[in-house]
Every structure is written in C-alpha cells, then in structure tokens.
C-alpha cells in the first residue's frame, strides 16, 4: 500500500534478525509502527524551544566535517530518522516489528492526530500482519488515544508510554523502580476517564440516587494516594543521596558525569575509564540507575565518574521530573563529559537534544568536554583526518583508543585539589610520608643526601598540607 503522503512496509520478513526469545513458549508482541510528520510544524517547535548553543553549534559543525551535511541547515531529525529511532525503541521494549506506516500531514487532526481515512488504512495494514499493538511516534492526548483504539480495534501506545515501558523493564534498583512508577502514575492520571465500563459514572434509576463515589473517582483517589507515597520514598532517596554527596564533598574529590544521547557508548566508556563491569548494551536505555566509580588521573588525583541515564528526543517531562533524584548527579558534577556517537549520521541532531535536557536541568553552563566516541566505526580515511581540539577528544571506548588523551584533558580541566610543583626534603626514616608521596604525587627527581631524600614532584594541595614541614622554599 503506497500513496504520495504515506507508506506501509511489511517487515515480517526481518524476523530472523531479531533476538531469539529464550523461552520458546513466550511470543514477542508484534508491533506496527506509525510515524507522523507535520509540515507546518516549525523547526523551532520541534526542538522544544532549544536555542542553538555554542556546544550544539560545534556539534553540528563537527557532523558536517564528517560528511553529515545533508541537514546542516537544521538540527532536526528527518521523518525517516525518527522512524528508525522508534524501531530501536520497539526492539528495546521486546517487540517484534511487523510493519511500518509513515504519514505526512499539514497539521494534526484534533480527534485522531492523523485523520479518519488514514486510520482505516492503518487498521487494515496492521490486521494484515497480525499486529498486537500499534506504536505512534508522537504523543497522543487521552481522547486521541481512545478514538484511535476505537477505530483500529487494537491496543495503541504513544511514544511517551513506550519509553516509560522500556524504563520499567530496565529499572533494577529500588530507586529506579520508584522513579519509573511515579512517571507512569502521572502519565496514567489524565487517561483514566472513559477507559471501560468499570470506570463509568453511576447509572440512574432506583438504588443509584444519592451520595456515592464513582469508580473513576475511586481509582483517581487510589492513584493520588500512591503518588504521594512514591514521592515520599523518592524524597527519602534524595535525602540519603544528599548525605552521601555531602560526605564525598568533604573530601577534595571531583565528580565527572557522563551524559549523552541514549546508545552513545557512555557505559562502555565508563567501564574503560574506571575498569568496571557496568552493563553495556546496544539496546536503548540499558542504563537507568546511576553508578559512581573512582579512577586515577595522570596527576595521581582521584576522581569519581558517574554513569547516567541516556537522553532522547522529546524526553517525557514526567521522566525528567521523576528522575531528578538521579539527575542531581549531573547538576552537582564538577565536569560534564558529553559523549556523542561519532559514527552516527545524526550526531549533531542528537547533541541538540542533549543540550535541551541539560538546559532543563540547569546544567548547561557547567564546564564541559565533548567526547566523540565510536571512531572505530568510521572509515579509515575519516578516522585519520580527525583532530582533537581544546573542547573535543576523539576516542574508541571499545578499543581504548584516545583514553590517555581524554584523562589528561580531564586532569587539566579540574580545579579541585590541583597539583603544584614543589621541592621536598624528607628524612628517610619517614617511610609513611615517602610512601604517601609515591602513591599520590608525580615524582620527577629524587636524590639521597645525609639521611634525607630530596624530591621534586607535582603534588595535590591536600597532600602538601600534610607535608608542609618538608617543603623547601
């Protein structure tokens, strides 16, 4: 089925490329994808009002230099790129993509988003591939969702609900589960009305008059009660995090937060920098729960790296609000590493979306270092032409290429406990002091003279305070 402003593709033949279900008795849900593009919707609205900051402009310029100039006039996703992303989201949710439909319209239909005629086409196309669920690459109002479900006789899920489902699937810690539940409850509240006979108003007639509570009101009251309870538990999490952070900040150890678009390789880079084994997956939103690990910089200073949840285009506001306890690690970080996928043709567009979320978190003014990851996926000629600059480092986390340069850049950017070049004269009997200096400072020269050791070293301020009696002016 093909028309000038829409297309349908049967993808049932691509099932062999999907991951095999571990339990043969379990059947993947068959999903039918619906992409929507409105021609009258301006570019500025697509980016949720995000202005093109210097960092985003640099991302766009960099993408152009790598040959991604087909959309150099705008940082927006094309309809095809948006549909590709929806496909990745569907696979991350555990669905099997059965078919696709792309609809171009001048403006959204208030009742059904895409119009009654197109809904009839979608109903027929989804039925022909035995779809269990229809996924819209757009947010639907409660009434639109009800009208569409009524027309297609199939379960309908919008973009926000799909992302919430992926988050619920991947949340591992109690904290992550609470934050996802809060976002789901807040998403559910305006969608209670009219979701079946059991939620209808009390009927008229004998025995139904007088005071009473509708099922809808009962459900709302239960959800509000649960929302208050979950918010209280999340507040307890925030308080515990604040106490832990206060203890950390009492020691001069800087925190470096890794942020970036989902599937940019943040967890793989985190593992390479900290020698950890955090789950690294090509699936979107594999990391939800924040992880902190220590590492040593070239100056022998200790630093904490924080792995965070990936950002995405049109990240639901309920998720940003619910995950505020987690994203506080980004707000309080000393330095932000903005990780981008150098091999992605839409790297610039993705960076603009990251910039939007950082603005919402009020973290867009923090010191930042851009890390172009996955250079191992670039053609050899492009890879050889890459040049680092003051704000950008090119790395391959999986091949550990460029990590030494990255650590040196991080070391130079951090002001906390900055090393100072000093000369020290320490008695040889002070073995504890000498061992401490060996472990925490870079020693450039060492001379032994009459029971003392004369050294020239770069040592952090916190260490020099303990060795002030041995400093030679």
Buried (B, 14 or more C-beta within 10 A) or exposed (E): BEEEEBBBBBBBEEEEEBEEEEEEEEEBBBBBBBBBBBEEBEEEEBBBEBEBBEBBBBBBEBBBEBEBBEBEEBBBBBBEBBBBBBBBBBBBBBBBBBBBBBBBBEEBBEBBBBBEEBBEBBBEBBEBBEBBBBBBBBBBBBBBBBBBBEBBEBBBBBBBBBBBBBBBBBBEBEBBBBBBBBBBBBBBBEBBBEBEEEBEEBEEEEEEEEEEEEBBBEBBEEBEEEBEEBBEBBEEBBEEBEEEBEEBBEEEBBBBBBBBBBBBBBBBBBBBBBEBEBBBEEBBBBBBBBBBBEBBBBBBBBBBBBBBBBBBBBBBEBBBBBBBBBBBBBEBBBBBBBBBBBBBBBBBBBBBBBBBBBBBBEBBEBEBBBBBBBBBBBEEEBBEEBEBEEEBBBBBBBEEBBBEEBBBBBBEBBEBBBBEEBEBBBEEEBEEBBEBBEEBBBBEEEEEEEEBBBBBBBBBEBBBEEBEEBBEE
